[in-house]
Amino acid sequence: LQKKAEYLFRTGQTKEAYSILAGLLKKEPDNRLILKLLGDIYFKEGNYRLSTLIYQQAVEKSANPAPPVLLSLGESLHRIHHFEEAVEVLSQYLPLTRNKAMVQNLIRQCEKGKELMAMPLEVKFINPGEKIFSPLPEYQPFVSADYQQMFFTRNSGD
């Protein structure tokens, strides 16, 4: 059943995979592979808080956690802005991987996140109105460094 759940997950059938894994986890609550796959489902669905909890359980149940679980936990912690913990976990993973540049980049992002969270900015959003925006879907606005121009993406349907 675990292999079937893995297959379902990899083919995008996460609900079906979840159902199987939830049943398996009731029978084997200490199975780190089931926990890892369940965490992957939550991560893929964008539920980073739950994926973090599941990955943490997988790590806690092992004296020597598998490298992929460490990476997944580090990425999940990063996504929920637990930067300090993410750096700790990713630093454990770093000597175990060949892809050091990717992990070092994640660690740098966490360090920058800690720095930015320490100095929050107060921001006020003002709708500039119809002269700038249209009835079409527009998203991801940002302002140039000199505050003179605003850029955004518009979905014109083309």
C-alpha positions in Angstrom: 0.0 0.0 0.0 2.9 2.4 0.7 4.2 2.0 -2.9 0.7 2.6 -4.2 0.5 5.8 -2.1 3.9 6.9 -3.5 2.6 6.3 -7.0 -0.6 8.2 -6.4 1.3 11.1 -4.9 3.8 11.3 -7.8 0.9 11.2 -10.3 -0.9 14.1 -8.5 -3.6 12.1 -6.8 -2.8 13.5 -3.4 -6.2 12.9 -1.8 -6.1 9.2 -2.6 -2.5 9.0 -1.4 -3.4 10.8 1.8 -6.2 8.3 2.5 -3.9 5.3 2.2 -1.1 7.0 4.2 -3.5 8.0 7.0 -4.6 4.3 7.3 -1.0 3.1 7.3 0.0 5.6 9.9 -2.6 4.3 12.3 -1.0 0.9 12.0 2.6 2.1 12.0 2.8 5.5 13.8 6.6 5.4 13.9 7.1 4.7 10.2 9.4 7.5 9.0 8.8 6.8 5.3 5.1 7.2 5.7 5.6 10.4 7.7 7.9 11.8 5.0 5.4 11.1 2.3 2.6 12.6 4.3 4.7 15.7 4.9 5.4 15.9 1.2 1.7 15.9 0.5 1.1 18.8 2.8 4.1 20.6 1.4 2.9 20.2 -2.1 -0.5 21.5 -1.1 1.1 24.6 0.5 0.2 23.6 4.0 3.7 24.3 5.3 2.7 24.3 9.0 1.4 20.8 8.8 4.3 19.6 6.7 6.7 21.0 9.3 4.9 19.1 12.1 5.0 15.9 10.1 8.6 16.2 9.1 9.5 17.0 12.7 7.8 13.8 13.8 9.9 11.9 11.3 13.1 13.4 12.5 12.2 12.8 16.2 11.6 9.1 15.5 15.1 8.6 14.2 18.5 8.7 15.9 19.9 9.4 12.4 17.3 11.2 10.2 17.4 10.5 6.5 18.9 13.4 4.5 15.8 14.0 2.4 13.7 14.4 5.6 16.2 17.0 6.9 16.0 18.9 3.6 12.2 18.8 3.6 12.0 20.0 7.2 14.5 22.8 6.5 12.4 24.0 3.5 9.2 23.8 5.5 10.6 25.8 8.3 11.8 28.3 5.8 8.3 28.6 4.4 6.8 29.4 7.8 9.5 31.9 8.6 11.1 29.8 11.3 14.4 30.9 10.0 16.6 30.1 13.0 15.4 26.5 13.1 15.6 26.2 9.3 19.3 27.2 9.4 20.0 24.6 12.1 18.4 21.8 10.1 19.8 22.9 6.8 23.3 23.1 8.4 22.9 19.5 9.5 21.9 18.6 5.9 24.7 20.5 4.2 27.5 18.0 4.7 25.3 15.2 3.5 24.5 16.6 0.1 26.4 17.1 -3.2 24.1 20.1 -4.0 25.8 22.4 -1.5 25.1 25.5 -3.5 21.3 25.0 -3.3 21.4 24.4 0.5 23.8 27.4 1.0 21.3 29.5 -1.0 18.5 28.4 1.3 20.6 29.2 4.3 21.3 32.7 2.9 17.6 33.2 2.3 16.9 32.3 5.9 19.6 34.7 7.2 18.2 37.5 5.0 14.7 36.6 6.3 15.9 36.9 9.9 17.4 40.3 9.1 14.2 41.6 7.4 12.0 40.3 10.2 14.1 42.1 12.7 13.4 45.4 10.9 9.7 45.4 9.8 8.5 48.2 7.7 5.1 49.8 8.0 3.5 49.8 4.6 0.2 51.4 3.5 -1.4 50.1 0.4 -3.4 52.6 -1.6 -5.5 51.7 -4.7 -4.4 54.1 -7.4 -7.7 53.7 -9.2 -8.9 53.3 -12.8 -6.2 55.5 -14.4 -3.7 52.8 -13.7 -5.6 49.6 -13.0 -8.0 48.0 -15.4 -10.9 45.5 -15.0 -8.5 42.8 -16.0 -6.8 40.6 -13.4 -3.6 42.4 -12.1 -1.2 41.1 -9.5 2.4 41.2 -8.1 2.8 45.0 -8.0 6.1 46.4 -7.0 7.7 49.8 -7.0 11.1 50.7 -8.4 14.0 51.4 -6.0 13.7 55.2 -6.6 9.9 55.0 -6.0 9.2 56.6 -9.3 7.6 53.7 -11.2 5.2 50.9 -10.4 5.2 47.6 -12.2 2.7 44.8 -12.1 1.5 41.8 -14.1 -1.8 41.9 -16.0 -3.5 38.9 -17.3 -5.0 40.2 -20.5 -6.2 36.7 -21.6 -3.7 36.5 -24.5 
